[in-house]
Amino acid sequence: MPEPDDRLDDRLRTALRSLDDTARRRIRPPGADTVPPAARRRRGTLLAAGAAVALVIAGGATAGWRFARPVPAGAPPCATAEGAVFLPVDGPDADLRARVGTILNDSPAVQSAYFETRDEAWERFKRQFTDAPDLVAATKPSSLPESWRFVVRCAVDYSSVEAQLNAVPGVQVVREPSAPVRSGRGG
């Protein structure tokens, strides 16, 4: 004698098969059985080819947009660019420091920015000129300015960030030569 669970399973299987058959009949258009298999394969191939062509066109449009932007001579379209904003040596005020930090942190073109204190600048200066001990000995830590260091995501956007920073009186903006990118600490 079948268990009650077996009867329920049989009824569920039968009901699901019936629903599946009904769905298949409704999905297939009338006369689909009369279309020869070769024609169905050809239609599938044409649909796949059309989808591939659409992807190529969409990709070409995207690539065309990327390369339509003007690129400075010698710079790849989206290589990063580094810069520094030097504050006055005679002791910049907190407002000037904060104003430059706000410009850098609010700019969508800036990938990272960090503030470098006079002591950090001195340590970097000593590392940079280890092979010139006379220069290091002749330089006073107080002669090095505080600065904001920043990385622009795309070299073509550097000039717009530079223009915003040059509008701040009392600072000097310098584009750094290509160097390893330092991760920012925010500001």
C-alpha positions in Angstrom: 0.0 0.0 0.0 1.4 3.4 -1.0 2.4 5.8 1.8 0.4 9.1 2.0 3.6 11.0 1.1 4.0 8.9 -2.1 0.5 9.8 -3.3 1.1 13.5 -2.7 4.4 13.3 -4.6 2.6 11.5 -7.5 -0.1 14.2 -7.6 2.5 17.0 -7.5 4.5 15.4 -10.3 1.3 15.0 -12.4 0.2 18.6 -11.7 3.7 20.0 -12.5 3.9 18.0 -15.8 0.5 19.4 -16.8 1.5 23.0 -16.0 4.8 22.5 -18.0 2.9 21.1 -21.0 0.4 24.0 -20.9 3.2 26.6 -20.7 5.2 25.0 -23.6 2.1 25.1 -25.8 1.4 28.7 -24.9 5.0 29.9 -25.5 5.5 28.2 -28.9 3.7 30.2 -31.6 1.2 28.3 -33.7 2.8 26.5 -36.6 6.2 26.3 -34.9 6.3 22.6 -35.5 6.2 23.2 -39.3 9.4 25.3 -39.3 12.2 23.0 -40.4 15.2 22.6 -38.0 17.6 24.2 -40.5 15.5 27.4 -40.5 15.4 27.5 -36.7 19.2 27.2 -36.6 19.6 29.9 -39.2 17.2 32.2 -37.3 19.3 31.6 -34.1 22.5 32.3 -35.9 21.1 35.6 -37.3 19.9 36.7 -33.9 23.3 35.9 -32.4 25.1 37.7 -35.2 22.8 40.7 -34.7 23.6 40.8 -31.0 27.3 40.6 -31.8 27.0 43.5 -34.2 25.1 45.6 -31.6 27.8 44.9 -29.0 30.6 46.0 -31.5 28.7 49.2 -32.3 28.1 50.0 -28.6 31.8 49.3 -27.9 32.9 51.4 -30.8 30.7 54.3 -29.6 32.2 54.1 -26.1 35.7 53.9 -27.4 35.1 56.8 -29.7 33.8 58.9 -26.8 36.9 58.1 -24.7 39.3 59.1 -27.5 37.4 62.2 -28.5 38.7 64.1 -25.5 41.8 66.2 -26.2 44.9 64.6 -24.8 48.1 66.6 -24.2 51.1 65.6 -26.3 53.0 62.7 -24.9 50.4 61.7 -22.2 48.3 58.6 -22.4 44.6 59.3 -22.2 44.1 58.3 -18.6 47.5 58.1 -17.0 47.6 59.6 -13.5 49.3 62.9 -12.9 50.8 64.0 -9.6 51.1 67.5 -8.2 52.0 69.5 -5.2 50.6 72.7 -3.7 53.3 74.5 -1.7 52.1 76.8 1.0 54.1 80.0 2.0 57.3 79.2 4.0 56.6 82.0 6.4 53.9 80.0 8.1 50.6 79.6 6.3 47.4 80.1 8.3 45.0 77.4 8.9 42.4 78.9 6.6 44.7 78.7 3.6 45.7 75.1 4.5 42.0 74.2 4.8 41.0 76.0 1.6 43.5 74.1 -0.5 42.4 70.8 1.2 38.8 71.5 0.4 39.5 72.1 -3.3 41.5 68.9 -3.5 39.1 66.7 -1.5 36.0 68.1 -3.3 37.4 67.7 -6.9 36.1 64.5 -8.6 39.3 64.5 -10.8 41.5 64.1 -7.7 42.2 60.5 -6.9 44.0 61.1 -3.6 45.4 64.0 -1.6 47.4 64.3 1.6 48.9 67.1 3.6 52.7 67.1 4.2 54.0 68.9 7.3 57.3 70.7 7.4 58.8 67.7 9.4 57.6 65.2 6.8 59.0 67.4 4.0 62.3 67.5 5.8 62.4 63.7 6.1 61.5 63.3 2.4 64.1 65.9 1.5 66.8 63.9 3.4 65.8 60.6 1.7 65.7 62.3 -1.8 69.2 63.8 -1.4 71.1 61.1 0.4 73.8 61.2 -2.2 74.2 65.0 -1.7 75.1 65.3 2.0 76.5 68.9 1.6 73.1 70.0 0.3 71.3 68.4 3.2 73.7 70.0 5.7 73.2 73.4 4.1 69.4 73.2 4.2 67.4 74.1 7.3 64.1 72.3 8.0 62.4 75.6 8.4 63.2 76.5 4.8 61.0 73.8 3.5 57.3 74.6 3.0 54.3 72.6 4.0 52.4 71.2 1.0 49.4 69.3 -0.2 50.4 66.4 -2.5 47.8 65.0 -4.8 47.1 62.6 -7.7 44.8 63.3 -10.5 43.0 60.3 -12.0 43.4 61.3 -15.6 46.3 63.5 -16.8 43.9 65.4 -19.1 42.1 66.8 -16.1 45.2 68.1 -14.4 45.0 71.6 -15.9 41.4 72.2 -14.5 42.6 71.2 -11.0 45.7 73.4 -11.4 43.5 76.3 -12.4 41.4 76.0 -9.3 44.5 75.9 -7.1 46.2 78.8 -8.9 43.2 80.9 -8.0 44.2 80.6 -4.3 46.6 83.5 -3.5 49.9 82.7 -1.9 50.3 79.1 -3.1 52.5 77.6 -5.7 51.3 74.6 -7.8 53.9 72.3 -9.3 53.3 69.2 -11.5 55.5 66.4 -10.3 57.3 64.1 -12.7 56.0 60.6 -13.0 56.7 58.7 -9.8 55.2 55.9 -7.8 51.8 56.9 -6.6 51.5 57.3 -2.8 48.1 56.4 -1.3 46.4 59.5 0.1 45.5 60.1 3.7 42.7 62.5 3.0 42.8 65.9 4.5 
